Amino acid sequence: MMRNSEWAVEAHGLVKVFGDNRAVDGVNLKVRAGTIYGVLGPNGAGKTTTIRMLATLLRADAGSAEVFGYDVRKESQIVRQLIGVTGQYASVDESLSATENLIIFSRLLGLGRAEARKKAADLLEEFGLTEAAKRPLKNFSGGMRRRLDLAASLIAQPPLIFLDEPTTGLDPRTRAQMWDTIRRLVSTGSTVLLTTQYLDEADQLADRVAVIDRGHVVAEGTVDELKASVGSSSLHLRVQNSEDIDEARRTIEKILNVQSNVSSEAGRITAPMAEADLVTDLLIALRAAGIHLSEMSVQKPTLDEVFLTITGHEAGAPEAANEAGKAEEARG
């Protein structure tokens, strides 16, 4: 059924205007099939509006988008058969159990009675909800509801799944379970496009990331590429004997060819490092000088640092200019 099996999503110049607010202002995206693609940005950046346009729920004011080669505007019926969208709670009836809700969804999608019951049981097991299967939905926690929502969206096993902030408000354990579930979806052949304002979520899950801010994609690439764009890695050392610290600093400056950037406190030394290969030379030189280390690590910049460098503000801190967009995204 797929016209283009390489690219799950191709979007060019998407624009959506609400009044005088350009919520999405020329977004380009290319999502390779079989991957997890993260759209990262603060509240009001335009993430949800972008997803809604790609999912045929909102008409773009300008630009074009295709899902597996099908135009989201002209061939929306086909696109809807290829996608699953989560973000709103999936339930038919709060007083019905999780099993009953999933059976109803399955029946609505044309599955037979026995097939629907098996599908419901399989999905509840997959999402760790078997023990709660007979409980009415109104007694579910937020995390259980979110997992059931994801299960419901998978009844049709769509090749492309949109997840709009799937772990917002969940406790750390439930978040980790959701991450495992999302990875499993991709390992069984789905493509996932996920929006998040959590940098660690993008770091954990995404093969590629688009950083979106005020309706624009301000950076795109693998997580490692984005981190590299901020600067090189840094070397963190701790010497066993604090009397060695000055000699250790001199050795680092000489071998790594860095100047006053070396900082030290409480026996720790931090130095910028452009070439990882030089670490071997440095360790040999420190050993030759009789300097013993109690700790050593090489660290890349965090995604937080990337976001701050690219946008000039932290990921969780949308500015006043975004308030209109925030209100719109809250509505949709």
SERO-4910 file (N, C-alpha, C, O; in steps of 0.05 Angstrom, whole numbers):
BEGIN
 pado doro    nc1    nc2    nc3   cac1   cac2   cac3    cc1    cc2    cc3    oc1    oc2    oc3
  Met    A     16    -24      0      0      0      0     17     25      0      8     47     -8
  Met    A     43     23      9     59     46     11     71     54    -16     83     37    -30
  Arg    A     68     79    -23     79     88    -48    109     94    -46    124     91    -64
  Asn    A    117    103    -22    145    108    -17    152     95     10    144    103     31
  Ser    A    169     73      8    174     58     32    199     68     46    205     59     69
  Glu    A    214     87     34    238     97     47    232    120     67    243    120     89
  Trp    A    214    138     59    208    161     76    180    159     87    161    159     72
  Ala    A    178    158    114    151    157    126    138    185    125    114    187    121
  Val    A    154    206    128    144    233    127    163    251    112    187    250    116
  Glu    A    151    267     93    167    288     80    149    313     81    128    314     69
  Ala    A    159    333     95    144    358     97    161    381     86    185    383     92
  His    A    149    399     71    163    422     59    148    447     65    125    451     56
  Gly    A    161    465     79    150    492     83    123    494     95    106    511     88
  Leu    A    117    477    115     91    478    128     87    503    144    104    512    159
  Val    A     63    516    140     56    541    153     28    538    165     10    528    151
  Lys    A     24    547    190     -2    549    201     -4    575    217     12    580    235
  Val    A    -24    591    210    -27    617    223    -53    617    238    -74    610    228
  Phe    A    -52    626    263    -76    631    279    -78    660    286    -62    670    302
  Gly    A    -96    675    273    -97    704    277    -71    717    268    -64    714    245
  Asp    A    -57    730    286    -32    742    279     -8    726    289     15    736    289
  Asn    A    -13    701    297      8    684    307     15    662    287     -2    646    280
  Arg    A     40    663    277     49    642    259     59    618    276     83    616    282
  Ala    A     40    601    283     47    579    301     68    560    289     86    550    303
  Val    A     65    555    263     85    540    248     92    557    224     75    566    209
  Asp    A    118    561    220    127    581    201    149    570    182    172    579    183
  Gly    A    140    551    165    159    541    145    175    517    155    199    516    152
  Val    A    161    496    166    174    473    177    180    452    155    162    445    139
  Asn    A    205    442    154    213    421    136    221    397    153    236    400    172
  Leu    A    211    373    146    219    349    160    221    325    141    206    323    121
  Lys    A    241    308    146    243    283    131    248    260    151    268    260    165
  Val    A    229    242    153    230    220    173    234    194    158    216    186    143
  Arg    A    256    181    162    262    155    149    245    133    162    242    132    186
  Ala    A    233    116    145    216     94    155    233     76    174    257     72    169
  Gly    A    220     66    194    233     47    213    250     60    234    267     47    246
  Thr    A    247     86    238    263    101    258    245    115    278    220    117    274
  Ile    A    257    124    299    244    142    318    254    171    313    278    175    314
  Tyr    A    236    189    307    244    216    300    232    234    322    208    234    327
  Gly    A    249    250    334    240    268    356    237    296    347    255    307    334
  Val    A    215    308    354    211    337    349    212    350    377    194    346    393
  Leu    A    233    365    381    240    375    408    236    405    410    245    420    393
  Gly    A    222    414    431    219    443    434    201    449    458    187    431    468
  Pro    A    202    474    467    186    482    490    156    483    483    149    481    459
  Asn    A    139    487    503    111    491    499    107    515    480    122    535    482
  Gly    A     88    513    461     83    536    444    102    539    421    101    558    406
  Ala    A    120    519    417    140    521    396    128    515    369    139    522    348
  Gly    A    105    500    369     93    492    343     93    462    339     86    453    317
  Lys    A    101    447    359    103    418    355     76    405    350     73    390    330
  Thr    A     57    410    368     31    397    365     17    405    339      4    389    326
  Thr    A     19    431    333      6    441    308     18    426    284      4    419    265
  Thr    A     45    422    284     58    408    262     47    379    260     41    370    238
  Ile    A     46    365    283     35    338    283      7    337    272      0    319    256
  Arg    A    -10    356    281    -38    356    272    -40    360    242    -58    349    229
  Met    A    -22    376    230    -23    379    201    -14    353    187    -26    345    167
  Leu    A      7    341    197     17    316    185     -4    293    188     -6    276    170
  Ala    A    -20    294    209    -39    273    214    -66    279    202    -86    265    208
  Thr    A    -68    299    185    -93    306    170   -114    318    188   -137    321    180
  Leu    A   -107    325    213   -127    336    232   -130    366    229   -149    378    239
  Leu    A   -110    379    215   -110    408    212    -99    414    185    -79    401    176
  Arg    A   -111    433    171   -103    439    143    -81    460    144    -83    481    157
  Ala    A    -59    454    130    -37    474    129    -45    498    113    -60    496     93
  Asp    A    -36    522    120    -41    546    105    -22    548     81    -29    561     61
  Ala    A      1    536     83     20    535     61     38    511     65     40    499     86
  Gly    A     52    503     43     70    481     44     56    455     37     32    455     32
  Ser    A     71    433     38     60    407     31     72    385     48     94    389     60
  Ala    A     59    363     50     69    340     66     59    314     54     37    312     45
  Glu    A     77    294     56     69    267     47     75    247     69     95    250     83
  Val    A     59    227     71     63    204     89     65    180     71     46    172     57
  Phe    A     89    167     71     95    145     54     88    151     25     78    134     10
  Gly    A     93    176     16     88    183    -12     60    193    -18     54    201    -40
  Tyr    A     42    192      2     14    202     -3     11    230      8     19    236     31
  Asp    A     -1    247     -8     -6    275      0    -27    277     22    -49    267     20
  Val    A    -19    290     45    -37    290     68    -63    306     62    -83    301     75
  Arg    A    -61    324     43    -85    340     37   -102    326     16   -126    323     20
  Lys    A    -90    318     -6   -105    307    -28   -113    277    -25   -132    267    -36
  Glu    A    -97    263     -8   -102    234     -5   -105    227     25    -94    208     35
  Ser    A   -120    245     39   -121    243     68   -134    216     78   -126    206     99
  Gln    A   -152    205     62   -165    180     69   -144    157     71   -144    141     90
  Ile    A   -126    157     51   -105    136     51    -86    141     74    -78    122     88
  Val    A    -78    166     78    -59    173     99    -70    164    126    -55    154    143
  Arg    A    -96    168    131   -108    161    157   -106    131    162   -105    122    185
  Gln    A   -106    115    141   -103     86    144    -75     78    151    -70     56    161
  Leu    A    -56     96    146    -27     89    151    -17     99    177      6     93    185
  Ile    A    -33    115    192    -23    128    216    -39    121    241    -63    114    239
  Gly    A    -26    123    264    -40    123    290    -32    148    304     -8    156    303
  Val    A    -50    160    317    -45    185    332    -52    181    361    -75    173    367
  Thr    A    -34    186    379    -41    186    407    -35    213    419    -19    229    408
  Gly    A    -47    219    441    -44    245    454    -70    252    468    -70    266    489
  Gln    A    -92    243    457   -118    245    471   -123    218    483   -116    197    472
  Tyr    A   -136    218    507   -142    192    519   -161    176    502   -182    187    492
  Ala    A   -155    151    498   -172    134    482   -191    118    500   -182    101    515
  Ser    A   -216    125    500   -235    109    514   -263    113    502   -270    135    494
  Val    A   -278     92    502   -305     93    493   -323    100    517   -341    117    515
  Asp    A   -317     87    539   -334     90    563   -317     87    588   -304     67    591
  Glu    A   -318    107    605   -302    107    630   -310     84    649   -293     74    664
  Ser    A   -335     75    647   -344     54    666   -338     26    656   -340      7    671
  Leu    A   -329     24    631   -322     -2    620   -293     -8    627   -277      9    633
  Ser    A   -286    -34    626   -259    -42    633   -240    -37    609   -249    -31    587
  Ala    A   -214    -39    614   -194    -36    593   -199    -56    571   -198    -49    547
  Thr    A   -204    -81    578   -209   -102    559   -233    -95    541   -232    -97    516
  Glu    A   -255    -87    554   -279    -80    539   -275    -57    519   -284    -58    497
  Asn    A   -260    -37    529   -254    -14    511   -238    -23    487   -244    -15    464
  Leu    A   -218    -39    491   -201    -48    468   -217    -66    449   -213    -65    425
  Ile    A   -235    -83    461   -252   -100    443   -270    -83    426   -273    -88    402
  Ile    A   -281    -62    438   -299    -44    422   -283    -30    399   -292    -29    377
  Phe    A   -259    -21    406   -242     -8    385   -236    -29    362   -238    -22    339
  Ser    A   -230    -53    370   -223    -74    351   -247    -80    333   -244    -83    309
  Arg    A   -271    -82    345   -295    -88    330   -301    -65    310   -309    -70    288
  Leu    A   -297    -40    320   -301    -17    302   -283    -18    278   -290     -8    256
  Leu    A   -259    -29    282   -240    -31    260   -244    -56    243   -229    -62    224
  Gly    A   -266    -71    249   -273    -93    231   -263   -121    239   -266   -140    224
  Leu    A   -251   -123    263   -242   -149    272   -266   -166    282   -285   -155    292
  Gly    A   -264   -192    278   -285   -210    288   -284   -212    318   -265   -202    331
  Arg    A   -305   -224    330   -307   -224    360   -284   -238    373   -272   -227    392
  Ala    A   -277   -262    364   -255   -277    376   -228   -263    371   -211   -262    389
  Glu    A   -225   -253    347   -201   -239    340   -197   -214    357   -175   -207    366
  Ala    A   -219   -199    362   -219   -175    378   -211   -181    407   -195   -167    419
  Arg    A   -222   -203    417   -215   -211    445   -186   -218    447   -172   -211    467
  Lys    A   -175   -233    428   -147   -241    428   -129   -216    426   -109   -213    440
  Lys    A   -137   -198    408   -121   -173    404   -120   -157    429    -99   -147    437
  Ala    A   -143   -154    443   -144   -139    468   -126   -152    489   -111   -138    502
  Ala    A   -127   -178    491   -111   -192    511    -81   -189    505    -65   -184    523
  Asp    A    -74   -192    479    -46   -189    471    -35   -161    477    -13   -158    488
  Leu    A    -51   -141    470    -42   -113    475    -40   -107    504    -21    -93    512
  Leu    A    -58   -116    521    -57   -111    549    -32   -124    561    -19   -112    579
  Glu    A    -25   -147    551      0   -160    561     24   -144    552     43   -139    567
  Glu    A     24   -137    526     47   -121    515     52    -96    531     75    -88    534
  Phe    A     30    -84    541     33    -58    554     33    -61    585     30    -41    599
  Gly    A     36    -85    595     37    -89    623     11    -82    638     12    -72    661
  Leu    A    -12    -87    625    -37    -79    637    -55   -103    643    -79   -100    650
  Thr    A    -44   -127    641    -61   -151    644    -74   -152    671    -98   -159    673
  Glu    A    -60   -145    692    -72   -146    719    -95   -127    722   -113   -131    738
  Ala    A    -94   -105    707   -115    -84    710   -136    -87    688   -153    -70    685
  Ala    A   -135   -109    673   -152   -112    649   -182   -110    655   -197    -99    639
  Lys    A   -191   -119    679   -219   -119    685   -228    -94    700   -252    -90    706
  Arg    A   -209    -77    707   -215    -53    722   -228    -32    704   -220    -29    681
  Pro    A   -248    -17    714   -259      5    697   -238     27    693   -221     31    711
  Leu    A   -239     40    671   -220     60    664   -218     83    684   -197     95    689
  Lys    A   -241     89    697   -241    112    715   -223    107    739   -216    125    754
  Asn    A   -215     81    744   -197     75    766   -167     73    757   -150     65    773
  Phe    A   -162     80    732   -134     78    722   -118    103    730   -129    125    731
  Ser    A    -92     99    735    -74    122    739    -68    135    712    -74    123    691
  Gly    A    -55    158    713    -48    172    688    -30    156    671    -33    155    646
  Gly    A    -10    142    683      8    126    667     -5    102    654      1     95    631
  Met    A    -24     90    668    -39     67    657    -56     76    634    -59     63    614
  Arg    A    -69    100    637    -86    110    616    -69    116    591    -78    110    569
  Arg    A    -45    127    595    -28    133    572    -20    107    557    -19    107    533
  Arg    A    -14     86    573     -6     61    560    -30     49    545    -26     37    524
  Leu    A    -54     51    557    -77     40    544    -83     56    518    -91     45    498
  Asp    A    -79     82    520    -82    100    496    -65     90    473    -73     88    450
  Leu    A    -39     84    480    -20     75    460    -29     48    449    -28     42    425
  Ala    A    -38     30    467    -48      3    459    -71      6    439    -72     -8    419
  Ala    A    -90     24    445   -113     28    428   -105     37    400   -117     29    380
  Ser    A    -85     54    399    -76     65    373    -63     44    356    -59     47    332
  Leu    A    -55     22    369    -40      1    355    -57    -22    345    -47    -41    333
  Ile    A    -83    -21    351   -101    -43    342    -98    -47    312    -98    -70    303
  Ala    A    -98    -25    298    -95    -27    268    -66    -31    259    -61    -33    235
  Gln    A    -47    -32    278    -19    -35    272     -9    -16    250      0    -25    229
  Pro    A    -12     10    254     -5     29    233     25     30    229     40     27    248
  Pro    A     34     34    204     63     36    199     75     62    210     99     63    215
  Leu    A     59     83    214     69    108    225     52    116    250     28    117    248
  Ile    A     66    121    272     52    128    297     62    156    306     86    160    309
  Phe    A     43    174    309     50    201    321     45    200    351     23    193    360
  Leu    A     65    206    366     63    207    395     68    236    404     90    246    402
  Asp    A     47    249    414     49    277    422     54    278    452     36    274    468
  Glu    A     80    284    460     88    285    488     77    261    503     62    264    522
  Pro    A     86    237    496     75    212    508     80    209    537     65    193    550
  Thr    A    100    222    549    106    216    577    103    241    595    112    240    618
  Thr    A     91    262    585     87    286    602     71    278    627     49    266    625
  Gly    A     81    286    650     67    282    675     69    254    686     56    248    706
  Leu    A     85    236    674     87    209    684    110    207    704    129    223    703
  Asp    A    108    189    723    131    185    742    153    171    727    149    158    706
  Pro    A    178    172    738    202    162    724    199    132    716    208    125    695
  Arg    A    187    116    734    185     87    727    167     83    703    173     67    685
  Thr    A    144     97    703    125     94    681    136    105    655    132     94    634
  Arg    A    152    127    658    165    138    634    183    118    622    184    114    597
  Ala    A    199    104    639    218     84    629    203     61    615    212     51    595
  Gln    A    180     53    626    164     32    613    154     41    586    154     26    567
  Met    A    145     67    584    135     77    559    158     78    538    154     71    515
  Trp    A    182     85    547    205     85    529    210     57    517    215     54    493
  Asp    A    208     37    535    212      9    526    191      2    505    197    -11    485
  Thr    A    166     10    511    144      4    492    149     17    465    145      5    444
  Ile    A    158     42    466    162     57    441    185     44    424    183     41    400
  Arg    A    205     35    438    227     21    424    217     -5    412    225    -13    389
  Arg    A    199    -19    426    188    -44    416    171    -39    391    171    -55    372
  Leu    A    156    -17    391    140    -11    368    157     -9    343    149    -19    321
  Val    A    180      3    345    198      7    322    211    -20    315    215    -26    291
  Ser    A    217    -36    335    230    -62    329    210    -80    314    219    -99    301
  Thr    A    184    -75    317    164    -92    303    155    -79    277    136    -88    265
  Gly    A    170    -58    268    165    -48    241    152    -21    238    149    -11    216
  Ser    A    143     -9    260    130     17    258    151     40    257    174     36    265
  Thr    A    143     63    247    159     87    249    145    105    270    121    107    270
  Val    A    161    118    287    150    135    308    159    164    304    184    169    302
  Leu    A    141    182    303    147    211    304    137    221    331    113    221    336
  Leu    A    155    230    348    147    237    375    155    265    381    177    274    375
  Thr    A    136    280    394    143    307    403    149    305    433    137    289    447
  Thr    A    168    321    441    175    321    470    187    348    477    200    361    461
  Gln    A    184    355    503    200    378    513    221    368    532    235    384    545
  Tyr    A    223    341    534    244    329    552    269    323    535    268    306    517
  Leu    A    290    336    542    315    331    527    325    302    531    335    290    513
  Asp    A    322    292    556    332    264    560    315    244    544    326    223    537
  Glu    A    290    250    539    273    232    524    283    230    495    285    209    483
  Ala    A    289    254    483    300    254    456    327    239    455    332    224    437
  Asp    A    343    243    476    369    231    478    366    200    479    381    186    466
  Gln    A    347    191    495    342    162    499    332    148    474    340    126    468
  Leu    A    313    162    460    297    148    440    304    154    411    305    136    394
  Ala    A    309    179    405    308    188    377    333    181    361    356    185    371
  Asp    A    329    171    337    351    167    318    359    194    306    383    199    303
  Arg    A    339    211    301    345    238    292    326    257    307    305    249    317
  Val    A    334    282    309    319    302    324    317    328    307    336    337    295
  Ala    A    293    340    307    289    367    297    284    384    321    265    379    337
  Val    A    300    405    325    295    424    347    277    447    335    285    460    316
  Ile    A    254    451    347    235    470    337    231    492    357    228    486    381
  Asp    A    231    517    348    228    539    366    214    562    351    222    570    330
  Arg    A    192    571    363    176    592    351    168    586    322    169    603    305
  Gly    A    159    561    318    149    554    292    170    547    271    163    541    248
  His    A    195    549    278    217    543    259    233    519    268    236    514    292
  Val    A    243    503    249    263    483    255    290    497    256    299    507    236
  Val    A    301    498    281    326    513    284    351    495    282    373    505    280
  Ala    A    347    469    284    370    450    281    358    423    275    336    417    284
  Glu    A    373    406    261    364    379    255    388    361    252    408    369    240
  Gly    A    386    337    262    408    318    258    405    295    279    386    294    294
  Thr    A    426    278    280    426    258    302    432    273    328    443    296    327
  Val    A    426    260    350    432    273    376    462    279    378    470    300    387
  Asp    A    479    260    368    508    264    369    517    288    352    534    304    360
  Glu    A    504    291    328    511    314    311    503    340    324    519    359    323
  Leu    A    480    341    337    472    365    351    491    372    374    498    395    378
  Lys    A    499    351    388    517    356    410    544    366    399    557    384    411
  Ala    A    553    354    377    579    362    365    578    391    356    598    405    355
  Ser    A    554    400    347    551    428    337    557    448    359    563    471    353
  Val    A    554    440    384    558    459    406    587    461    413    597    482    423
  Gly    A    602    440    408    630    440    415    640    413    420    625    393    420
  Ser    A    666    411    426    678    385    429    672    373    457    659    386    473
  Ser    A    682    349    461    679    336    487    697    349    507    715    365    501
  Ser    A    692    343    532    710    352    553    720    328    569    706    308    573
  Leu    A    745    331    579    758    310    594    756    316    624    762    339    632
  His    A    747    297    640    744    301    669    763    281    683    760    257    679
  Leu    A    781    292    699    800    275    713    800    281    743    793    304    751
  Arg    A    806    261    759    811    267    788    837    253    795    840    229    791
  Val    A    856    268    807    882    256    814    879    245    843    865    255    860
  Gln    A    893    223    847    892    210    874    905    227    895    895    230    917
  Asn    A    928    239    888    943    255    907    941    285    899    951    293    878
  Ser    A    928    301    916    923    329    909    949    345    904    949    366    890
  Glu    A    971    335    915    997    349    910   1006    347    881   1022    363    871
  Asp    A    994    328    866   1002    324    838    986    342    819    991    342    795
  Ile    A    968    358    830    949    371    812    962    391    793    954    393    770
  Asp    A    982    406    803    994    426    785   1010    413    763   1008    421    740
  Glu    A   1024    392    770   1039    378    749   1020    365    729   1025    364    705
  Ala    A    997    354    739    978    342    722    966    363    702    963    357    678
  Arg    A    961    387    712    950    408    695    970    415    673    963    419    650
  Arg    A    996    417    681   1017    425    661   1018    403    640   1021    409    616
  Thr    A   1017    377    648   1019    355    629    995    356    610    998    352    586
  Ile    A    971    362    620    947    363    604    949    385    583    943    382    560
  Glu    A    958    409    592    961    432    574    980    425    551    976    433    528
  Lys    A   1002    411    559   1022    405    539   1012    384    519   1015    388    494
  Ile    A   1001    362    529    993    340    511    968    347    495    967    342    471
  Leu    A    948    358    508    923    364    494    924    391    479    906    397    463
  Asn    A    946    406    483    950    431    469    927    451    475    917    464    457
  Val    A    920    452    501    900    472    509    913    491    530    932    483    544
  Gln    A    903    515    530    915    534    548    899    537    574    892    517    587
  Ser    A    892    562    580    881    568    607    853    556    611    841    561    632
  Asn    A    843    542    591    816    530    595    815    508    615    793    500    624
  Val    A    838    498    624    839    476    644    830    488    671    842    507    681
  Ser    A    809    476    682    800    486    708    803    463    728    799    439    721
  Ser    A    808    469    753    811    447    773    798    456    799    801    479    808
  Glu    A    784    437    812    774    442    839    772    416    853    764    396    841
  Ala    A    779    415    878    777    392    895    789    367    882    778    345    882
  Gly    A    813    371    871    827    348    860    817    339    832    827    321    820
  Arg    A    796    353    822    785    347    796    796    367    775    801    390    781
  Ile    A    801    357    751    811    374    730    792    370    706    786    348    698
  Thr    A    783    392    694    767    391    670    781    406    648    791    428    652
  Ala    A    782    394    624    795    407    602    780    401    576    770    379    572
  Pro    A    778    421    558    766    416    532    783    397    516    807    396    519
  Met    A    770    381    499    785    361    485    774    358    456    751    349    452
  Ala    A    790    366    437    781    364    409    786    337    397    771    327    381
  Glu    A    809    324    406    816    298    394    817    276    415    834    276    433
  Ala    A    799    258    412    797    236    432    822    219    432    830    207    452
  Asp    A    836    217    409    860    201    406    882    209    426    898    193    435
  Leu    A    882    235    433    903    246    450    901    236    479    920    238    494
  Val    A    878    225    486    875    215    514    895    193    520    906    191    542
  Thr    A    900    176    500    920    154    504    948    166    510    961    157    529
  Asp    A    956    186    494    982    199    499    983    211    527   1003    210    541
  Leu    A    960    223    535    960    236    561    963    216    584    977    221    603
  Leu    A    948    194    582    950    174    603    978    162    605    988    157    628
  Ile    A    991    159    582   1019    149    583   1037    169    597   1054    162    613
  Ala    A   1033    195    590   1050    216    602   1045    218    632   1064    222    647
  Leu    A   1020    216    640   1014    218    669   1027    194    684   1037    197    706
  Arg    A   1025    171    672   1037    147    685   1068    151    687   1080    144    708
  Ala    A   1080    161    666   1109    165    666   1117    185    688   1139    183    699
  Ala    A   1099    204    693   1105    224    713   1098    214    741   1102    229    761
  Gly    A   1088    190    743   1080    179    769   1055    191    781   1051    190    805
  Ile    A   1038    202    764   1013    214    773    990    193    770    985    184    748
  His    A    978    187    793    957    166    792    929    179    792    924    199    806
  Leu    A    911    168    776    884    179    774    864    161    789    867    137    790
  Ser    A    845    174    802    823    158    815    798    158    798    780    142    802
  Glu    A    797    175    777    773    177    761    780    189    734    798    207    732
  Met    A    767    180    713    771    193    687    746    189    670    736    166    668
  Ser    A    736    210    657    714    206    639    716    227    616    726    249    620
  Val    A    704    220    593    702    239    571    672    244    567    657    225    564
  Gln    A    664    269    568    636    275    566    629    293    543    643    312    537
  Lys    A    608    285    529    598    303    507    580    324    520    570    320    542
  Pro    A    575    346    505    556    366    516    529    353    518    522    334    503
  Thr    A    512    362    537    485    351    539    467    365    519    473    385    508
  Leu    A    444    352    515    424    364    497    414    391    509    406    408    494
  Asp    A    414    393    535    407    419    548    425    441    537    415    463    530
  Glu    A    451    436    537    470    456    527    465    462    498    468    485    489
  Val    A    459    441    482    453    444    454    430    463    450    431    483    435
  Phe    A    408    458    465    384    474    462    389    503    469    381    522    456
  Leu    A    403    507    492    409    534    501    426    549    481    422    572    475
  Thr    A    446    535    469    463    548    449    448    555    424    452    577    413
  Ile    A    431    536    415    417    541    389    395    563    392    393    580    374
  Thr    A    380    561    414    356    579    415    361    603    433    345    623    431
  Gly    A    381    603    450    386    625    468    369    624    493    370    641    510
  His    A    352    602    496    338    599    521    334    569    527    338    553    509
  Glu    A    327    563    552    325    535    559    300    522    546    281    536    539
  Ala    A    301    495    544    279    481    530    252    485    544    232    486    531
  Gly    A    253    487    570    228    490    585    219    519    588    200    524    603
  Ala    A    231    538    574    226    566    579    217    581    554    233    596    543
  Pro    A    192    577    545    182    592    522    180    622    530    175    628    553
  Glu    A    184    639    511    184    668    518    157    680    513    139    667    501
  Ala    A    153    705    521    127    717    519    115    717    491     91    715    487
  Ala    A    133    719    471    124    718    443    109    693    437     94    692    417
  Asn    A    113    672    453    101    647    447     74    642    461     61    622    457
  Glu    A     65    662    477     41    657    493     17    651    476      1    633    482
  Ala    A     14    665    453     -9    660    435     -8    631    424    -28    617    423
  Gly    A     17    623    417     20    596    406     15    575    427      4    554    422
  Lys    A     23    582    452     19    563    474    -11    559    478    -20    536    482
  Ala    A    -26    581    478    -55    579    482    -67    562    459    -85    546    464
  Glu    A    -58    566    435    -69    551    412    -62    521    415    -79    504    411
  Glu    A    -37    516    423    -29    488    426    -44    474    449    -50    450    447
  Ala    A    -50    490    470    -65    479    492    -93    471    482   -105    451    491
  Arg    A   -104    487    464   -131    481    454   -130    457    435   -149    441    435
  Gly    A   -108    454    420   -107    432    400    -84    415    405    -80    395    390
***
